[in-house]
């Protein structure tokens, strides 16, 4: 989750109007990951929410190239509100979600997620989003602190740096929390925690099951 702090800079008043002047124009964005998933249900929900135009991607959120999302962002103007069926249809991870919504705020564009009933044009919705951002930064700091402690322990045992030979309980818990998210590759998790992918395989016997559980949840979410 590196970069959350840089992307998210809290305003002087976290509950200030977001955007300050609304145009009442609502633009929708939908996404399905596989051909067998139901896009029509998402489109119907967005139209029922009053969206004048809807952009839709028909590919995996794990793929960085989402042309319709890019087109949607380019189409939005100050005062508009972006509406999505659910948070997982928009962001590939919590950090990704925070970064994109923060960019919308800078452009004076509102954000609404129908499934979670999250609306940044309301004080309650803005407060929830700030809690998300604070939680993401807290998790990142815990991971960094755990990595630093692991390296210090390794150095005390005579190693001069690099990856710790033994993964700490804190790093292990962080890895297990991140593994079910399909957006996090095993290599990226290992790099973030300062260990090798082999260390994760050696210390997490059910690693493959954790990965499969996350993929199954994403597929189930796409079908709703």
C-alpha positions in Angstrom: 0.0 0.0 0.0 2.9 2.3 -0.4 1.9 5.7 -1.8 -1.3 6.0 0.1 0.0 9.0 2.1 1.2 10.7 -1.0 -2.0 10.2 -2.9 -4.3 11.1 0.0 -3.8 14.5 1.5 -6.6 15.3 4.0 -8.3 18.6 3.5 -8.6 21.2 6.3 -12.2 20.2 6.8 -12.7 16.4 6.2 -16.5 16.9 6.1 -16.5 19.9 3.7 -18.8 19.6 0.6 -17.4 17.2 -1.9 -17.7 18.7 -4.5 -18.5 22.2 -3.3 -20.8 22.9 -6.2 -22.7 19.9 -7.7 -24.0 19.8 -11.3 -26.5 17.0 -10.5 -24.9 15.1 -13.4 -24.3 11.5 -12.5 -22.0 9.3 -14.6 -21.8 5.5 -14.1 -19.0 3.0 -14.3 -19.4 -0.8 -14.4 -17.1 -3.7 -14.8 -17.2 -7.5 -15.3 -14.2 -9.8 -15.2 -15.3 -12.7 -17.4 -17.7 -13.2 -20.3 -20.1 -15.2 -18.1 -20.8 -12.5 -15.6 -23.9 -10.3 -15.7 -23.2 -6.8 -16.8 -26.9 -5.9 -17.3 -27.7 -6.0 -13.6 -25.0 -3.4 -13.0 -26.1 -1.2 -15.9 -29.7 -1.4 -14.7 -28.7 -0.3 -11.1 -26.7 2.6 -12.5 -29.5 3.8 -14.7 -32.0 3.5 -11.8 -29.6 5.7 -9.8 -30.0 8.5 -12.4 -26.8 8.1 -14.4 -27.0 10.0 -17.7 -24.2 7.9 -19.2 -22.5 4.7 -18.2 -19.0 3.4 -19.1 -18.3 -0.4 -18.8 -15.2 -2.5 -19.0 -15.4 -6.2 -19.8 -12.1 -7.4 -18.5 -10.3 -8.2 -15.2 -9.7 -5.4 -12.7 -6.2 -6.9 -12.3 -5.4 -5.6 -15.7 -4.1 -2.1 -15.5 -5.5 -1.2 -19.0 -9.2 -0.4 -18.4 -10.0 1.9 -21.4 -13.6 2.6 -20.4 -12.5 3.7 -16.9 -10.0 6.0 -18.5 -12.6 7.4 -20.8 -15.0 7.8 -17.9 -12.4 9.8 -15.9 -11.8 12.0 -18.9 -15.5 12.6 -19.5 -16.2 13.7 -15.9 -16.3 17.4 -15.2 -16.2 19.4 -12.0 -19.5 19.2 -10.1 -20.3 15.7 -11.6 -20.7 12.6 -9.5 -19.2 9.2 -10.5 -21.5 6.3 -9.5 -20.4 2.7 -9.3 -22.4 -0.5 -8.4 -19.9 -1.5 -5.7 -16.4 -0.5 -4.5 -14.8 -3.7 -5.9 -16.1 -2.8 -9.4 -14.0 0.4 -9.3 -10.8 -0.2 -7.3 -8.6 -3.2 -7.5 -7.4 -2.7 -3.9 -8.0 -0.3 -1.0 -4.9 1.8 -1.9 -6.1 1.9 -5.6 -9.6 3.0 -4.5 -8.3 5.7 -2.2 -5.9 7.0 -4.9 -8.6 7.3 -7.5 -11.3 8.9 -5.2 -8.7 11.3 -3.9 -8.0 12.4 -7.5 -11.7 12.8 -8.1 -11.9 15.1 -5.0 -9.0 17.2 -6.4 -11.1 17.7 -9.6 -14.3 18.6 -7.5 -16.0 15.3 -8.6 -18.2 13.4 -6.2 -18.2 9.6 -5.7 -21.0 7.2 -4.9 -21.0 3.4 -4.4 -24.5 1.9 -4.5 -23.9 -1.4 -2.8 -22.0 0.1 0.2 -24.3 3.1 0.3 -21.2 5.3 0.3 -21.7 8.9 -1.0 -18.9 11.4 -0.7 -21.4 14.2 -1.4 -22.7 13.6 2.2 -20.9 14.2 5.5 -21.4 10.6 6.5 -20.0 9.3 3.3 -16.9 11.5 3.4 -16.2 10.5 7.0 -16.3 6.8 6.1 -13.9 7.4 3.2 -11.5 9.2 5.6 -11.6 6.2 7.9 -10.7 3.9 4.9 -7.7 6.1 4.1 -6.6 6.2 7.8 -6.9 2.4 8.0 -4.9 1.8 4.8 -2.1 4.0 6.1 -2.2 2.3 9.5 -1.8 -1.1 7.9 1.1 0.2 5.7 2.9 1.5 8.8 2.5 -1.8 10.6 4.0 -3.7 7.7 6.9 -1.2 7.4 7.5 -1.5 11.2 7.4 -5.3 11.1 9.9 -5.3 8.2 12.2 -2.9 10.0 12.1 -5.1 13.2 12.8 -8.2 11.2 15.9 -6.7 9.5 17.1 -5.4 12.9 16.8 -8.9 14.4 18.6 -10.4 11.4 21.4 -7.9 11.8 21.7 -8.7 15.5 22.3 -12.3 14.5 25.2 -11.3 12.4 23.6 -10.5 9.0 24.3 -7.1 7.5 21.0 -6.6 5.7 18.7 -8.0 3.1 15.8 -10.3 3.7 15.3 -11.8 7.1 15.9 -15.6 7.3 12.9 -16.0 9.6 9.5 -14.3 9.0 8.1 -12.6 12.1 4.5 -13.3 13.4 3.6 -9.7 12.4 4.8 -10.1 8.8 3.1 -13.5 8.6 -0.3 -12.0 9.7 0.2 -9.2 7.2 0.9 -11.7 4.4 -2.2 -13.8 5.2 -4.3 -10.6 5.2 -3.1 -9.6 1.7 -3.0 -13.1 0.1 -6.8 -13.4 -0.6 -6.8 -10.2 -2.6 -6.2 -11.2 -6.3 -4.8 -7.7 -7.0 -1.8 -8.6 -4.8 0.7 -11.0 -6.4 2.8 -13.3 -4.2 5.9 -11.6 -5.5 4.7 -8.1 -4.7 3.6 -9.2 -1.2 7.0 -10.8 -0.6 8.8 -7.7 -1.8 6.7 -5.4 0.4 7.3 -7.5 3.5 11.1 -7.9 2.7 11.1 -11.7 2.3 11.3 -14.1 -0.6 8.3 -15.7 -2.2 9.8 -19.1 -1.1 9.6 -17.9 2.5 5.9 -17.3 2.2 5.4 -20.7 0.7 7.4 -22.3 3.5 5.6 -20.5 6.4 2.1 -20.5 5.0 1.0 -24.1 4.3 -2.5 -23.0 3.1 -1.1 -20.2 0.8 -2.8 -21.7 -2.3 -6.1 -22.1 -0.5 -6.0 -18.4 0.6 -5.3 -17.3 -3.0 -8.2 -19.5 -4.3 -10.6 -18.1 -1.6 -10.0 -14.6 -2.8 -10.5 -15.5 -6.4 -13.7 -17.3 -5.6 -15.0 -14.2 -3.7 -14.2 -12.0 -6.6 -16.1 -14.3 -9.0 -19.1 -14.4 -6.6 -19.1 -10.6 -6.3 -19.1 -10.3 -10.1 -22.2 -12.5 -10.3 -24.2 -10.4 -7.9 
